[in-house]
Amino acid sequence: MFPNFSGSAPPRVLSVLALALTAGFCVLAALAFYRAYRERSAPQYPTVRVTVPEGYTVSRIDALLAREGVVSSGSLLALPVSAFIPTHPFLAGAPSLEGFLFPDTYEFFLGSAPSVVASAMLDTFSRKALPLFPDSSPVLRGVTLASIIEREVPPHGVDRSIVAGIFEKRLRLGMPLQADATVCYAKDPLGCGGVSASDLVIESPYNTYRVLGLPPGPIANPGVSAIAAALAPDASPYLYYISHPETGRSIFARSLDEHTQNVAHYLK
């Protein structure tokens, strides 16, 4: 309620006050109209929500985001890792962005710059994966091992930690890792649909049937479960494993003879 000046103010003053109040209301109304106009006429930037599954390669992420209209095909693959090292120093030594585009659900603008998309995924790696690494643990090695575990072993119980222990044991013994997933990556980072006996002789630094040690970099982008397993391998008496063709559970063996029997029983 406005104050009542009728008993004390001259008519001329009351007229001025009335004009002032009317002008004030007009200004407020004009501002409200302008805001509504701006909201209606402001350009709209549509977004899309995309889930990047664990274990996708950069090639598959690029294809997924291109299909959703986030980036143009091939633009994510073309990004040099060196451009991101100043802002994400954990990439030092990595041959590419493979392994570090963290799998998660994102909301991106359609037609985004690929560098912006990559930075968002690297930032998520910083928040969700990097804290898992002890200060002295080399990030590239851990992510490389985790990427193999991600592609080789479904997340059943402690299977991933046991397989991580098997890989570490093979590395100590000077044995080849013999991980089919690395051969598949060497064949086609988009997915190879299986590995045959002839594939095992492919000449590639990622073929762990031919090359000792870890491959030069990750073969996929692992999630938290695989990274945690790689950083905390379980000691076990096993040296071999296969995955059950129906359940995906790992079947372990202590010796080559036992492993050969498992292969004959479950995979043939």
Disulfide bonds with the S-S distance in Angstrom:
Cys184-Cys192 2.06
